[in-house]
Amino acid sequence: MTDALEKMKDSIEKLAENKKYATLRDIMSTMNAADLAALLEAIDEVQLPLLFRLLPKELAADTFVEMSPEEQELLIRSFSDSELKEVVDELYVDDAVDLVEEI
């Protein structure tokens, strides 16, 4: 993880601890999916589902694709059926196929 992402991780964790969810959503919404995936994978597993739920649907789907299979599985286990459907609906067909194969 780069120094910039490490600093961003620290900021995100502090905002999450202080329940500044609107600010978190605004910050994370400006990030690209690859950097966001790297950031979320470095975050505590307890905070991961909450932070992921703050993302807009399209960015959440793009970020999900960039995450490791282990992190994807962790998120899938935390999703309700409707949340999982929303993420899968936003995936490109080939990414959805890859996800199903992983499961």
Secondary structure, 3 states (H helix, E strand, C coil): CCHHHHHHHHHHHHHHHCCCHHHHHHHHHCCCHHHHHHHHHHCCCCCHHHHHHCCCHHHHHHHHHHCCHHHHHHHHHHCCHHHHHHHHHHCCHHHHHHHHHHC
